Amino acid sequence: MNQSDMLFLVLILIGISSLTLITVQLLKRPKRDDRGEWYEGPWDDDDRPRTR
């Protein structure tokens, strides 16, 4: 196996991993909270008014 074969294999691996990451990001569904609002993560909780 020469240097160009190794470079080809590395480029193929980078391409496959990039496509996998893009596919996972596209297929990941956004979440809804109890009130039916969309949110990305727990950091959105800081913007809500606190109720007791």
MDAnalysis code that builds the backbone (N, CA, C; Angstrom):
import MDAnalysis as mda
import numpy as np

u = mda.Universe.empty(156, n_residues=52, atom_resindex=np.repeat(np.arange(52), 3), trajectory=True)
u.add_TopologyAttr("name", ["N", "CA", "C"] * 52)
u.add_TopologyAttr("resid", np.arange(1, 53))
u.add_TopologyAttr("resname", ["MET", "ASN", "GLN", "SER", "ASP", "MET", "LEU", "PHE", "LEU", "VAL", "LEU", "ILE", "LEU", "ILE", "GLY", "ILE", "SER", "SER", "LEU", "THR", "LEU", "ILE", "THR", "VAL", "GLN", "LEU", "LEU", "LYS", "ARG", "PRO", "LYS", "ARG", "ASP", "ASP", "ARG", "GLY", "GLU", "TRP", "TYR", "GLU", "GLY", "PRO", "TRP", "ASP", "ASP", "ASP", "ASP", "ARG", "PRO", "ARG", "THR", "ARG"])
u.atoms.positions = np.array([
    [0.858, -1.177, 0.000],
    [0.000, 0.000, 0.000],
    [0.903, 1.240, 0.000],
    [0.741, 2.060, -1.021],
    [1.603, 3.228, -1.110],
    [0.903, 4.464, -0.535],
    [1.576, 5.593, -0.653],
    [1.110, 6.818, -0.007],
    [-0.210, 7.318, -0.597],
    [-0.397, 7.188, -1.900],
    [-1.642, 7.667, -2.509],
    [-2.831, 6.798, -2.086],
    [-2.593, 5.506, -1.870],
    [-3.669, 4.634, -1.370],
    [-4.081, 5.033, 0.043],
    [-3.110, 5.349, 0.877],
    [-3.410, 5.773, 2.243],
    [-4.186, 7.088, 2.246],
    [-3.774, 8.033, 1.396],
    [-4.468, 9.308, 1.297],
    [-5.911, 9.104, 0.845],
    [-6.122, 8.221, -0.121],
    [-7.462, 7.921, -0.603],
    [-8.317, 7.338, 0.514],
    [-7.768, 6.414, 1.295],
    [-8.521, 5.812, 2.396],
    [-8.870, 6.840, 3.469],
    [-7.943, 7.729, 3.786],
    [-8.199, 8.764, 4.783],
    [-9.290, 9.715, 4.293],
    [-9.249, 10.097, 3.028],
    [-10.279, 10.976, 2.485],
    [-11.650, 10.299, 2.474],
    [-11.684, 9.023, 2.173],
    [-12.945, 8.274, 2.211],
    [-13.491, 8.238, 3.636],
    [-12.643, 7.983, 4.620],
    [-13.088, 7.950, 6.014],
    [-13.600, 9.310, 6.475],
    [-12.924, 10.378, 6.093],
    [-13.378, 11.725, 6.452],
    [-14.735, 12.012, 5.811],
    [-14.909, 11.629, 4.565],
    [-16.180, 11.844, 3.878],
    [-17.321, 11.069, 4.513],
    [-17.074, 9.812, 4.870],
    [-18.118, 9.000, 5.502],
    [-18.494, 9.554, 6.861],
    [-17.503, 9.954, 7.642],
    [-17.819, 10.498, 8.966],
    [-18.548, 11.831, 8.856],
    [-18.204, 12.656, 7.871],
    [-18.907, 13.925, 7.674],
    [-20.362, 13.691, 7.284],
    [-20.606, 12.765, 6.378],
    [-21.978, 12.450, 5.981],
    [-22.782, 11.891, 7.143],
    [-22.138, 11.090, 7.988],
    [-22.831, 10.533, 9.148],
    [-23.238, 11.636, 10.111],
    [-22.328, 12.567, 10.380],
    [-22.646, 13.663, 11.288],
    [-23.758, 14.551, 10.743],
    [-23.724, 14.840, 9.455],
    [-24.775, 15.661, 8.846],
    [-26.119, 14.949, 8.918],
    [-26.131, 13.648, 8.650],
    [-27.373, 12.873, 8.701],
    [-27.940, 12.848, 10.107],
    [-27.100, 12.672, 11.114],
    [-27.570, 12.648, 12.501],
    [-28.167, 14.004, 12.876],
    [-27.525, 15.088, 12.473],
    [-28.043, 16.423, 12.790],
    [-29.379, 16.682, 12.106],
    [-29.550, 16.202, 10.879],
    [-30.801, 16.429, 10.159],
    [-31.938, 15.569, 10.699],
    [-31.617, 14.380, 11.172],
    [-32.657, 13.471, 11.647],
    [-33.043, 13.708, 13.095],
    [-32.217, 14.471, 13.826],
    [-32.518, 14.731, 15.221],
    [-33.706, 15.686, 15.295],
    [-34.770, 15.256, 15.941],
    [-35.978, 16.069, 15.996],
    [-35.888, 17.107, 17.100],
    [-36.434, 18.301, 16.850],
    [-36.507, 19.277, 17.924],
    [-37.509, 18.829, 18.982],
    [-37.298, 19.269, 20.191],
    [-38.127, 18.827, 21.316],
    [-39.170, 19.888, 21.649],
    [-40.254, 19.441, 22.275],
    [-41.278, 20.359, 22.784],
    [-41.322, 20.227, 24.296],
    [-41.563, 21.350, 24.952],
    [-41.696, 21.295, 26.396],
    [-43.160, 21.051, 26.754],
    [-43.498, 21.145, 28.033],
    [-44.849, 20.845, 28.494],
    [-45.891, 21.807, 27.933],
    [-45.466, 23.027, 27.619],
    [-46.407, 24.021, 27.095],
    [-46.505, 23.976, 25.578],
    [-45.834, 23.056, 24.941],
    [-45.898, 22.924, 23.496],
    [-44.964, 23.834, 22.740],
    [-44.030, 24.479, 23.424],
    [-43.074, 25.367, 22.763],
    [-41.835, 24.574, 22.376],
    [-41.230, 24.992, 21.256],
    [-40.010, 24.341, 20.796],
    [-38.825, 24.859, 21.606],
    [-37.908, 23.970, 21.890],
    [-36.675, 24.410, 22.529],
    [-35.545, 23.493, 22.127],
    [-34.341, 24.011, 22.216],
    [-33.158, 23.270, 21.800],
    [-32.484, 22.573, 22.969],
    [-32.620, 23.123, 24.138],
    [-31.934, 22.512, 25.257],
    [-32.298, 23.195, 26.553],
    [-31.666, 22.795, 27.638],
    [-32.005, 23.344, 28.945],
    [-31.642, 24.808, 29.101],
    [-30.794, 25.348, 28.224],
    [-30.402, 26.749, 28.361],
    [-31.575, 27.689, 28.053],
    [-32.613, 27.202, 27.363],
    [-33.785, 28.037, 27.097],
    [-34.616, 28.269, 28.361],
    [-34.438, 27.465, 29.376],
    [-35.196, 27.621, 30.610],
    [-34.865, 28.934, 31.315],
    [-33.693, 29.490, 31.076],
    [-33.286, 30.723, 31.743],
    [-34.119, 31.927, 31.284],
    [-34.695, 31.848, 30.071],
    [-35.459, 32.970, 29.524],
    [-36.903, 33.000, 30.031],
    [-37.368, 31.929, 30.630],
    [-38.757, 31.856, 31.062],
    [-38.952, 32.520, 32.414],
    [-40.072, 33.169, 32.605],
    [-40.357, 33.710, 33.942],
    [-40.628, 32.578, 34.929],
    [-40.154, 32.741, 36.133],
    [-40.337, 31.714, 37.155],
    [-41.724, 31.842, 37.775],
    [-42.423, 30.738, 37.890],
    [-43.736, 30.734, 38.525],
    [-43.668, 29.844, 39.760],
    [-44.397, 30.233, 40.777],
    [-44.412, 29.432, 42.003],
    [-45.805, 29.024, 42.361],
])
